[in-house]
Amino acid sequence: MATDSWALAVDKQEATTDSFGSLVIRSLPRGGGDAAPNKAKKGTTKQVENGTNVEGEEKEDKAAQSLLNKMIHTSLVNTTNQVEVLQRDPNSPLYSVKTFEELRLKDKLLKGVYDMGFNRPSKIQENALPMMLAEPVYYPSGSRPQNLIAQSQSGTGKTAAFVLAMLSHVDPTNKWAQCLCIAPTYELALQTGKVIEQMGKFYPEVKLAYAIRGNKLDRGAKLQEQIVIGTPGTVLDWCSKLKIINPKKISVFVLDEADVMIATQGHQDQSIRIQRMLPKECQMLLFSATFEDSVWKFAERVVPDPNIIKLKREEETLDTIKQYYVLCSDKEEKFTALCNIYGAITIAQAMIFCHTRRTAGWLAAELTKEGHVVALLSGEMTVEQRATIIERFREGKEKVLVTTNVCSRGIDVEQVSVVINFDLPMDKDGNADNETYLHRIGRTGRFGKRGLAVNMIDSKHSMNILNQIEEHFNKKINKLDTDDLDEIEKISN
Ligand SMILES: Nc1ncnc2c1ncn2[C@@H]1O[C@H](COP(=O)(O)OP(=O)(O)OP(=O)(O)O)[C@@H](O)[C@H]1O
């Protein structure tokens, strides 16, 4: 896999509100077409809906469950073994009865997958990949692809799933753009690009282009790269004004963080304009960890005949992330509580979310005075600065990242063991922003790792927001006394 990297810029990320759902894996009844993928769909639907297990594995799963419980109480930092155990627990979003071989991937891709250290697919990968890889379904009016709208918890392998699907669909002998993936921010586009590069490492014929502001190409310059990842504004320019991509030749269209793309007016307009230029046979894939009610409806309207993978509300939060709140009277006390937490437990890396740039700046300075190596990331920075900060954090050069909402979505840093909501996420009306909460805490607990999320409460209003979050996810968030070091130590055991 080769890349053309250019210098870049970004589109803004916005948070959305509210979500709902019950777990459904809905495959539309199809006339004719490929029987194999439909078979696969049926099997997986039953397994997920009934929560039943594959015959003969029940005992093994019970043992796995008890082992899992033990592990949950032993260490904050996870091991590969634990991932394997979770992949055998039918209640885990990482559960899978399949292997990557069964997904009949090209050898070059299978090699790439194993090279990334993936042993088995996760639940979303197991369910979504057969649909995404299936042949188009034949209708008398013409063949139609298997479109998909999919929800799965943060860090459960959605990106890896659609990247694999794109790489599988590409015809490397054709030197034009065939797969188009749009992400809401520059950082996410870059990160997804890296996953494409990594997974396609043994498939060098397939090339990738970044459609991000700052990548200057001349009008009419024909793109040779088969996969394009970018932000909506630039992708739209490349498809329409600049005619760099011929949208009629796109066969796979992916919207990552689909809910924010749909709920943010500017992104929605641009995404829809792009979508309208695509041919009827183009496969549409929409992914996110959260979908607000109205966004689901909108998505179902714009995506023809979608297959749907949806979570029940109570499944949206990951059990591997422990959630607490701490009562304080003001920001100074919140800072003391934070220092106490740091004093009591070993934190690999932490992300701390603040409501304003001002608080984030103040907190970063205070933490630095205390001797922490801190990075500060906020929206007013240039995209290049932001990318550099995230890269340094990912490499572990800084152990603490203080940020506003810029980073709440999608950023994948394996070592984040603690997320602190120094300020709770709220929408512009001062109500709980449940989606942002879920995305923020999802920066820890990546792919089966254990994580800790601590919410700082300093007013009736913030307590109220916490209660709304508890109610929304139907999950109790326990109080933590940060003056009691023994108690803090306990939560990491
Ligand atoms: N099958 C797998 N086996 C092991 N690790 C995996 C597997 N699939 C993905 N991962 C790893 O798990 C982490 C999370 O995966 P990914 O970023 O695809 O999740 P996501 O659902 O897209 O997350 P988010 O909701 O935050 O965007 C990544 O570090 C990825 O490399």
The ligand as an SDF file (V2000), in Angstrom:
LIG
                    3D

 31 33  0  0  0  0  0  0  0  0999 V2000
  -10.0640   -7.9080   15.4050 N   0  0  0  0  0  0  0  0  0  0  0  0
   -9.2320   -7.1930   16.1300 C   0  0  0  0  0  0  0  0  0  0  0  0
   -8.3550   -7.7910   16.9720 N   0  0  0  0  0  0  0  0  0  0  0  0
   -7.5090   -7.0510   17.7470 C   0  0  0  0  0  0  0  0  0  0  0  0
   -7.4670   -5.6930   17.7600 N   0  0  0  0  0  0  0  0  0  0  0  0
   -8.3230   -5.0470   16.9480 C   0  0  0  0  0  0  0  0  0  0  0  0
   -9.2440   -5.7420   16.0890 C   0  0  0  0  0  0  0  0  0  0  0  0
   -9.9810   -4.8270   15.4100 N   0  0  0  0  0  0  0  0  0  0  0  0
   -9.5270   -3.6160   15.8030 C   0  0  0  0  0  0  0  0  0  0  0  0
   -8.5380   -3.7350   16.7270 N   0  0  0  0  0  0  0  0  0  0  0  0
   -7.8040   -2.6550   17.4190 C   0  0  0  0  0  0  0  0  0  0  0  0
   -8.6880   -2.0770   18.3660 O   0  0  0  0  0  0  0  0  0  0  0  0
   -8.5410   -0.6830   18.4260 C   0  0  0  0  0  0  0  0  0  0  0  0
   -9.8870   -0.0110   18.1420 C   0  0  0  0  0  0  0  0  0  0  0  0
  -10.2820   -0.3210   16.8120 O   0  0  0  0  0  0  0  0  0  0  0  0
  -11.0010    0.7450   15.8670 P   0  0  0  0  0  0  0  0  0  0  0  0
  -10.2690    2.0520   15.8960 O   0  0  0  0  0  0  0  0  0  0  0  0
  -11.2240    0.0760   14.5550 O   0  0  0  0  0  0  0  0  0  0  0  0
  -12.3640    0.9190   16.6860 O   0  0  0  0  0  0  0  0  0  0  0  0
  -13.5980    1.8800   16.3910 P   0  0  0  0  0  0  0  0  0  0  0  0
  -14.8040    1.0830   16.7360 O   0  0  0  0  0  0  0  0  0  0  0  0
  -13.4900    2.4250   15.0100 O   0  0  0  0  0  0  0  0  0  0  0  0
  -13.3830    3.0350   17.4800 O   0  0  0  0  0  0  0  0  0  0  0  0
  -14.1280    4.4830   17.5890 P   0  0  0  0  0  0  0  0  0  0  0  0
  -15.5600    4.2360   17.9060 O   0  0  0  0  0  0  0  0  0  0  0  0
  -13.4400    5.1550   18.7230 O   0  0  0  0  0  0  0  0  0  0  0  0
  -13.9150    5.1490   16.2680 O   0  0  0  0  0  0  0  0  0  0  0  0
   -7.4850   -0.3060   17.3960 C   0  0  0  0  0  0  0  0  0  0  0  0
   -6.2650   -0.0920   18.0580 O   0  0  0  0  0  0  0  0  0  0  0  0
   -7.4110   -1.5130   16.4700 C   0  0  0  0  0  0  0  0  0  0  0  0
   -6.1250   -1.7020   15.9420 O   0  0  0  0  0  0  0  0  0  0  0  0
  1  2  1  0
  2  3  1  0
  2  7  2  0
  3  4  2  0
  4  5  1  0
  5  6  2  0
  6  7  1  0
  6 10  1  0
  7  8  1  0
  8  9  2  0
  9 10  1  0
 10 11  1  0
 11 12  1  0
 11 30  1  0
 12 13  1  0
 13 14  1  0
 13 28  1  0
 14 15  1  0
 15 16  1  0
 16 17  2  0
 16 18  1  0
 16 19  1  0
 19 20  1  0
 20 21  2  0
 20 22  1  0
 20 23  1  0
 23 24  1  0
 24 25  2  0
 24 26  1  0
 24 27  1  0
 28 29  1  0
 28 30  1  0
 30 31  1  0
M  END
$$$$
